[in-house]
Amino acid sequence: MSPHTSAALAGIALAALAVLAAGCTDPAADRVPPVSAPQPPASSPLPSLTAVPPPSPLPSLTAVPPPSPMLTSAPEHPFPMATSLAEPMATGAPLTATGPPRFFVSARTPLARFPGRSKTAVLTPVPPAVHNAETGAFIANIPLPPGIEGSWHLVDAAPDNRTFAIAGWTEPTNSGIRFFVVRLGEDGRPGKPVAITQADPDYLDLVYDLALSPDGTRLAYATPLIGGGAKISVLDVATGRRLDWKTSTHPGVSGLSWAPDGRSLAYVLGHRSIALLDLARLGTDPDDAVSRIVMNTTGAPPSALESVAHTPDGSALIYSSGHTIERVPLAGGPAQVLARPELPPGASLTLRFNIDGTGEHLLYVHKWRAYRAGLTDGAITSVPITVDEHPGKGGSLRAAW
């Protein structure tokens, strides 16, 4: 166990309050084989966006809870913004969805316990796991690349329901959070995972969210900035090269979602706004010129925004406003309610979800149950989540399909 563990846990409260208040190696080493390499489509301009009227405010409740990270010790000097990725767009053909999802992958933070009256936590890493999408039954643990001790609570999937990107926990080596990609066979059994070796040094002790591009060649992730603000990074899966974008006006970024053409990213700013980042202009124009607000929400925390996803045709965004799932056209127009999930007592005031490659099925998790919502009929079913190691233990369980 790292000697930094006690200091790490002390930093949790500081990180949470901050959220509420506001190449070293050869880039060719350990490359992930490209998923596909089709000819990129012709460039097309982004549609013009107009503001959508926000939903009506709901009654006031308690504040939206922040993420609950377990931080390691940060380096004394922050790394500079990365600029080595010349083309952050992912213009390959999206990996094809072959029907309703058959599997989902769950990831959770290491388990923490305090023996006796000790103030130092003993942390037990846990692996990510593959589950049957219909029953929630455990299929297999996902093996971990060298240097990664366990999963973090972040995972995302390409549209094919076979290709997954996962955040990995590297304590006790104290090298921060790293990412890896794994592909499932037709039986759901995971292949050999491959760590993404970053060409630009980037110490990560807290990651808000991550998103795998539809073609599986890029990974976007969001992190806080020292001194305030947030950063979105686009990482080339094969070379580890990276390009960063930052905002100094918002304390947190969540709900990352790639457009189907791979040329833009939708994201949520501070639970209040949905914005679109133009990747074709990233790195060439000032930071404030490459992002635009699509919509804002007003009112109390029950209407706060959490997750966002593109529809498969790229014409609209699906997002969660409190526990309500809504759809809004990118070209402008009123929002449409798709579903109103009712979560058990004790659930977060906001809803984190993942949408499958068909755009018809939505997945969210509360404690040890997976909830499946149909976006065409609004029907919601749930199944228990079973795992092989430490069932029912720990928190921050998340899933993607």
C-alpha positions as CSV (number, residue, x, y, z in Angstrom):
1,M,0.0,0.0,0.0
2,S,1.4,3.4,-1.0
3,P,2.5,5.7,1.9
4,H,0.5,8.4,0.1
5,T,-2.9,6.7,0.8
6,S,-3.7,8.7,3.9
7,A,-2.9,12.0,2.2
8,A,-4.9,10.9,-0.8
9,L,-8.0,10.4,1.2
10,A,-7.6,13.7,2.9
11,G,-7.7,15.3,-0.6
12,I,-11.1,13.8,-1.4
13,A,-13.0,16.5,0.5
14,L,-11.0,19.3,-1.1
15,A,-11.6,17.9,-4.6
16,A,-15.3,17.6,-3.9
17,L,-15.6,21.2,-2.5
18,A,-13.7,22.5,-5.6
19,V,-16.2,20.8,-7.9
20,L,-19.1,22.4,-6.0
21,A,-17.5,25.9,-5.7
22,A,-17.3,26.7,-9.1
23,G,6.5,12.6,-25.7
24,C,8.5,11.1,-23.0
25,T,8.2,7.7,-24.5
26,D,8.2,6.5,-28.1
27,P,4.7,7.1,-29.3
28,A,4.9,4.0,-31.4
29,A,5.5,1.8,-28.4
30,D,2.6,-0.5,-27.2
31,R,0.3,0.8,-29.8
32,V,-3.3,-0.4,-29.9
33,P,-4.1,-1.9,-33.3
34,P,-6.5,0.4,-35.1
35,V,-10.1,-0.8,-35.1
36,S,-10.7,0.2,-38.6
37,A,-9.1,2.3,-41.2
38,P,-11.6,3.4,-43.9
39,Q,-11.2,6.5,-46.0
40,P,-12.5,9.5,-44.1
41,P,-15.6,11.1,-45.4
42,A,-15.7,14.6,-46.9
43,S,-15.8,17.3,-44.3
44,S,-19.1,18.9,-43.7
45,P,-19.9,22.0,-41.6
46,L,-21.6,21.7,-38.2
47,P,-25.2,22.6,-38.3
48,S,-26.1,26.1,-37.0
49,L,-27.4,25.9,-33.5
50,T,-30.1,27.9,-31.8
51,A,-30.9,28.0,-28.1
52,V,-33.6,25.7,-27.0
53,P,-36.1,27.0,-24.3
54,P,-35.1,25.4,-21.0
55,P,-37.5,23.0,-19.2
56,S,-39.7,24.5,-16.5
57,P,-37.9,24.7,-13.1
58,L,-38.8,22.1,-10.5
59,P,-39.1,22.4,-6.8
60,S,-35.9,23.0,-4.9
61,L,-34.1,20.1,-3.3
62,T,-30.6,19.5,-2.0
63,A,-27.5,20.3,-4.0
64,V,-26.3,17.9,-6.7
65,P,-23.6,15.7,-5.2
66,P,-20.1,15.9,-6.8
67,P,-18.0,12.9,-7.9
68,S,-16.4,10.9,-5.0
69,P,-12.8,10.3,-6.1
70,M,-10.0,8.7,-4.1
71,L,-7.0,10.8,-5.1
72,T,-3.3,9.9,-5.1
73,S,-0.6,12.5,-4.5
74,A,-0.4,15.1,-7.3
75,P,3.0,16.1,-8.7
76,E,4.5,19.4,-7.5
77,H,4.4,20.9,-11.0
78,P,1.4,20.5,-13.3
79,F,2.1,19.2,-16.9
80,P,1.6,21.8,-19.7
81,M,-1.3,21.6,-22.1
82,A,-0.7,19.0,-24.8
83,T,-0.7,19.9,-28.5
84,S,1.0,16.9,-30.2
85,L,-2.2,15.5,-31.8
86,A,-2.6,17.3,-35.1
87,E,-6.0,15.9,-36.1
88,P,-8.3,15.3,-33.1
89,M,-11.3,14.3,-35.3
90,A,-12.2,10.6,-35.6
91,T,-13.4,10.4,-39.2
92,G,-13.4,6.7,-39.7
93,A,-16.7,4.8,-40.2
94,P,-18.4,4.1,-36.9
95,L,-18.2,0.5,-35.6
96,T,-21.6,-1.0,-36.6
97,A,-24.3,-1.8,-34.1
98,T,-25.7,-5.2,-34.9
99,G,-28.8,-5.0,-32.8
100,P,-29.9,-4.6,-29.1
101,P,-26.9,-4.7,-26.7
102,R,-26.0,-8.2,-25.5
103,F,-23.4,-7.2,-22.9
104,F,-22.5,-4.4,-20.6
105,V,-19.2,-3.7,-18.7
106,S,-19.2,-2.4,-15.1
107,A,-16.3,-0.6,-13.4
108,R,-16.0,0.6,-9.8
109,T,-13.4,2.2,-7.5
110,P,-11.1,0.2,-5.2
111,L,-12.7,-1.0,-2.0
112,A,-11.6,1.0,1.1
113,R,-11.7,-0.1,4.7
114,F,-10.1,1.3,7.9
115,P,-8.9,-1.5,10.1
116,G,-9.4,-0.9,13.8
117,R,-9.1,2.8,14.6
118,S,-6.6,3.4,11.8
119,K,-6.9,6.6,9.8
120,T,-5.1,5.0,6.9
121,A,-7.3,3.1,4.5
122,V,-6.5,-0.3,3.1
123,L,-7.5,-0.3,-0.5
124,T,-8.4,-3.5,-2.4
125,P,-8.4,-3.1,-6.2
126,V,-11.3,-4.7,-8.1
127,P,-11.4,-5.6,-11.8
128,P,-14.0,-4.4,-14.4
129,A,-16.5,-7.1,-15.4
130,V,-18.6,-8.2,-18.3
131,H,-22.3,-8.9,-17.8
132,N,-25.2,-10.3,-19.8
133,A,-27.3,-7.3,-20.8
134,E,-30.6,-9.1,-20.4
135,T,-30.0,-10.6,-16.9
136,G,-27.1,-8.7,-15.4
137,A,-25.4,-12.0,-14.8
138,F,-21.6,-12.1,-14.5
139,I,-19.8,-13.4,-17.6
140,A,-16.1,-12.7,-16.9
141,N,-13.6,-10.4,-15.2
142,I,-11.6,-8.2,-17.6
143,P,-7.9,-8.9,-17.3
144,L,-5.7,-5.8,-16.6
145,P,-2.7,-4.5,-18.5
146,P,0.7,-4.5,-16.7
147,G,0.9,-1.6,-14.2
148,I,-2.8,-1.2,-13.8
149,E,-4.0,-2.6,-10.4
150,G,-7.8,-2.3,-10.9
151,S,-10.6,-0.4,-12.6
152,W,-11.7,3.1,-11.9
153,H,-15.4,3.9,-12.1
154,L,-15.3,5.1,-15.7
155,V,-16.1,3.0,-18.8
156,D,-17.5,3.8,-22.3
157,A,-18.3,1.7,-25.4
158,A,-18.2,2.0,-29.2
159,P,-21.5,1.4,-31.1
160,D,-20.6,-2.3,-31.8
161,N,-21.1,-3.3,-28.1
162,R,-17.8,-5.1,-28.3
163,T,-15.1,-2.4,-28.0
164,F,-14.7,-0.7,-24.6
165,A,-12.4,1.9,-23.1
166,I,-11.9,1.8,-19.3
167,A,-10.1,3.9,-16.8
168,G,-7.5,2.0,-14.7
169,W,-6.2,2.6,-11.2
170,T,-2.4,2.4,-10.9
171,E,-1.9,2.8,-7.1
172,P,0.3,1.6,-5.4
173,T,2.7,2.6,-8.1
174,N,1.4,6.1,-7.7
175,S,1.4,6.9,-11.4
176,G,-2.2,8.1,-11.5
177,I,-5.1,7.0,-13.6
178,R,-4.5,5.4,-17.0
179,F,-6.7,4.1,-19.8
180,F,-6.9,0.8,-21.7
181,V,-9.0,-0.7,-24.5
182,V,-10.5,-4.2,-24.5
183,R,-12.6,-6.0,-27.1
184,L,-15.1,-8.7,-26.4
185,G,-15.7,-11.9,-28.4
186,E,-19.1,-12.9,-29.6
187,D,-19.5,-14.9,-26.4
188,G,-18.7,-11.8,-24.3
189,R,-15.3,-13.1,-23.2
190,P,-12.8,-10.3,-23.1
191,G,-9.6,-10.4,-25.3
192,K,-6.2,-9.1,-24.1
193,P,-6.5,-5.5,-23.0
194,V,-4.1,-3.0,-24.2
195,A,-3.0,0.1,-22.3
196,I,-2.9,3.4,-24.1
197,T,0.7,4.7,-23.8
198,Q,0.6,8.5,-23.8
199,A,3.2,10.3,-25.8
200,D,2.6,13.4,-23.7
201,P,3.0,13.1,-19.9
202,D,-0.3,13.7,-18.1
203,Y,-0.6,12.9,-14.4
204,L,-4.3,12.1,-13.7
205,D,-5.5,11.8,-10.2
206,L,-9.1,12.7,-11.0
207,V,-11.1,12.1,-14.3
208,Y,-14.6,13.5,-14.6
209,D,-15.7,11.4,-17.6
210,L,-14.5,9.6,-20.7
211,A,-15.9,8.8,-24.2
212,L,-14.7,6.5,-26.9
213,S,-15.1,7.7,-30.5
214,P,-17.6,5.8,-32.7
215,D,-14.7,4.4,-34.8
216,G,-12.7,3.4,-31.7
217,T,-9.6,5.5,-32.7
218,R,-9.9,8.4,-30.2
219,L,-10.6,8.7,-26.5
220,A,-11.9,12.0,-25.0
221,Y,-11.7,12.6,-21.3
222,A,-12.4,15.5,-18.9
223,T,-10.3,16.6,-15.9
224,P,-10.1,19.5,-13.5
225,L,-7.5,22.2,-13.8
226,I,-5.3,23.3,-11.0
227,G,-6.6,26.8,-9.9
228,G,-10.1,26.3,-11.3
229,G,-11.7,25.3,-14.6
230,A,-11.7,22.1,-16.5
231,K,-10.0,20.5,-19.4
232,I,-11.1,18.2,-22.3
233,S,-8.4,16.0,-23.8
234,V,-8.6,14.0,-27.1
235,L,-6.2,11.1,-27.1
236,D,-5.2,9.0,-30.2
237,V,-5.6,5.4,-29.1
238,A,-2.9,4.1,-31.4
239,T,-0.1,6.7,-30.9
240,G,-0.9,8.2,-27.5
241,R,-0.7,11.7,-28.9
242,R,-3.0,14.2,-27.3
243,L,-4.6,17.6,-27.8
244,D,-6.2,19.6,-24.9
245,W,-8.9,22.2,-24.7
246,K,-9.6,24.2,-21.5
247,T,-12.3,26.3,-20.0
248,S,-11.6,28.6,-17.0
249,T,-15.3,29.6,-16.4
250,H,-16.8,26.3,-15.3
251,P,-15.8,24.1,-12.4
252,G,-16.7,20.7,-13.9
253,V,-17.3,18.9,-17.2
254,S,-19.3,15.7,-17.6
255,G,-21.4,13.7,-20.1
256,L,-18.9,13.6,-23.0
257,S,-20.4,12.3,-26.3
258,W,-18.9,12.0,-29.7
259,A,-20.9,13.0,-32.8
260,P,-21.3,10.1,-35.2
261,D,-19.0,11.8,-37.8
262,G,-16.3,12.2,-35.1
263,R,-15.9,15.9,-35.8
264,S,-17.4,17.3,-32.6
265,L,-18.0,16.5,-28.9
266,A,-21.0,17.4,-26.8
267,Y,-20.5,17.9,-23.1
268,V,-22.2,19.2,-20.0
269,L,-20.8,22.3,-18.2
270,G,-21.4,22.6,-14.5
271,H,-24.7,20.7,-14.6
272,R,-26.3,23.8,-16.2
273,S,-25.4,23.9,-19.9
274,I,-24.9,21.6,-22.9
275,A,-22.1,22.7,-25.3
276,L,-20.6,21.5,-28.5
277,L,-16.8,21.4,-29.1
278,D,-15.7,21.8,-32.8
279,L,-12.8,19.4,-33.1
280,A,-12.0,20.6,-36.6
281,R,-10.9,24.0,-35.1
282,L,-9.4,22.6,-31.9
283,G,-5.8,23.8,-31.6
284,T,-6.1,26.4,-34.4
285,D,-8.5,28.9,-32.9
286,P,-8.7,30.4,-29.4
287,D,-10.3,28.1,-26.8
288,D,-13.4,30.3,-26.4
289,A,-14.0,30.2,-30.2
290,V,-14.3,26.5,-30.7
291,S,-17.1,25.8,-28.3
292,R,-20.7,27.0,-28.3
293,I,-23.6,26.6,-26.0
294,V,-26.5,24.5,-27.4
295,M,-28.9,24.9,-24.5
296,N,-29.1,26.1,-20.9
297,T,-31.2,24.9,-18.0
298,T,-32.5,27.1,-15.1
299,G,-34.1,26.4,-11.8
300,A,-33.3,24.1,-8.9
301,P,-30.9,21.1,-8.8
302,P,-33.7,18.6,-9.8
303,S,-33.5,20.0,-13.3
304,A,-29.7,19.8,-13.4
305,L,-28.0,18.2,-16.4
306,E,-25.7,15.2,-16.1
307,S,-25.3,13.0,-19.2
308,V,-25.6,13.7,-22.9
309,A,-25.5,11.5,-26.0
310,H,-25.9,12.0,-29.8
311,T,-28.6,10.1,-31.7
312,P,-27.1,7.7,-34.2
313,D,-27.9,10.0,-37.1
314,G,-26.3,13.0,-35.3
315,S,-29.4,15.2,-35.7
316,A,-30.2,15.5,-32.0
317,L,-29.0,15.2,-28.5
318,I,-30.4,13.0,-25.7
319,Y,-29.7,14.2,-22.2
320,S,-30.8,13.8,-18.6
321,S,-32.4,16.7,-16.8
322,G,-32.7,15.6,-13.2
323,H,-34.3,12.1,-13.7
324,T,-36.1,13.0,-16.9
325,I,-34.7,11.9,-20.3
326,E,-35.2,14.4,-23.0
327,R,-34.3,14.9,-26.7
328,V,-33.5,18.1,-28.4
329,P,-32.8,18.7,-32.2
330,L,-29.4,20.2,-32.9
331,A,-30.9,22.5,-35.5
332,G,-33.2,24.0,-32.8
333,G,-36.6,23.3,-31.6
334,P,-38.4,22.3,-28.4
335,A,-37.2,19.5,-26.2
336,Q,-39.2,16.2,-26.2
337,V,-39.5,14.0,-23.1
338,L,-38.6,10.4,-23.9
339,A,-38.8,8.7,-20.4
340,R,-39.2,9.6,-16.8
341,P,-37.3,7.0,-14.8
342,E,-38.2,6.7,-11.1
343,L,-35.2,5.8,-9.0
344,P,-35.3,4.4,-5.4
345,P,-34.8,6.6,-2.4
346,G,-31.3,7.7,-1.9
347,A,-30.5,8.0,-5.6
348,S,-28.5,11.0,-6.9
349,L,-30.5,14.0,-8.0
350,T,-29.0,13.7,-11.4
351,L,-29.0,10.7,-13.8
352,R,-25.8,9.3,-15.4
353,F,-26.7,7.1,-18.4
354,N,-25.2,5.3,-21.4
355,I,-26.9,4.8,-24.8
356,D,-26.3,1.7,-27.0
357,G,-25.2,1.9,-30.7
358,T,-28.8,1.6,-32.0
359,G,-29.9,4.7,-30.0
360,E,-32.9,2.8,-28.7
361,H,-31.8,1.5,-25.3
362,L,-30.5,3.5,-22.4
363,L,-28.6,2.1,-19.4
364,Y,-28.2,3.5,-15.9
365,V,-27.1,2.0,-12.6
366,H,-28.3,2.5,-9.0
367,K,-26.3,0.6,-6.4
368,W,-26.3,-3.0,-7.6
369,R,-29.1,-2.9,-10.2
370,A,-28.9,-2.1,-13.9
371,Y,-31.8,-0.3,-15.4
372,R,-32.7,-0.5,-19.0
373,A,-35.0,2.2,-20.5
374,G,-36.6,1.9,-24.0
375,L,-36.4,5.3,-25.8
376,T,-39.2,4.4,-28.2
377,D,-41.8,3.2,-25.6
378,G,-40.3,4.6,-22.3
379,A,-40.5,1.1,-20.8
380,I,-38.1,0.5,-17.9
381,T,-36.9,-2.8,-16.6
382,S,-34.1,-3.7,-14.1
383,V,-31.9,-6.6,-13.3
384,P,-29.4,-7.3,-10.4
385,I,-25.7,-6.9,-11.2
386,T,-23.6,-9.9,-10.1
387,V,-19.8,-10.0,-10.0
388,D,-17.2,-12.6,-9.1
389,E,-15.2,-10.6,-6.6
390,H,-16.6,-8.8,-3.6
391,P,-20.3,-8.8,-4.7
392,G,-22.3,-5.9,-3.3
393,K,-19.3,-4.2,-1.8
394,G,-18.1,-0.7,-2.6
395,G,-19.7,2.2,-4.4
396,S,-19.5,4.3,-7.5
397,L,-20.5,1.4,-9.8
398,R,-20.9,2.5,-13.4
399,A,-21.7,0.7,-16.6
400,A,-21.7,1.0,-20.4
401,W,-22.9,-1.0,-23.4
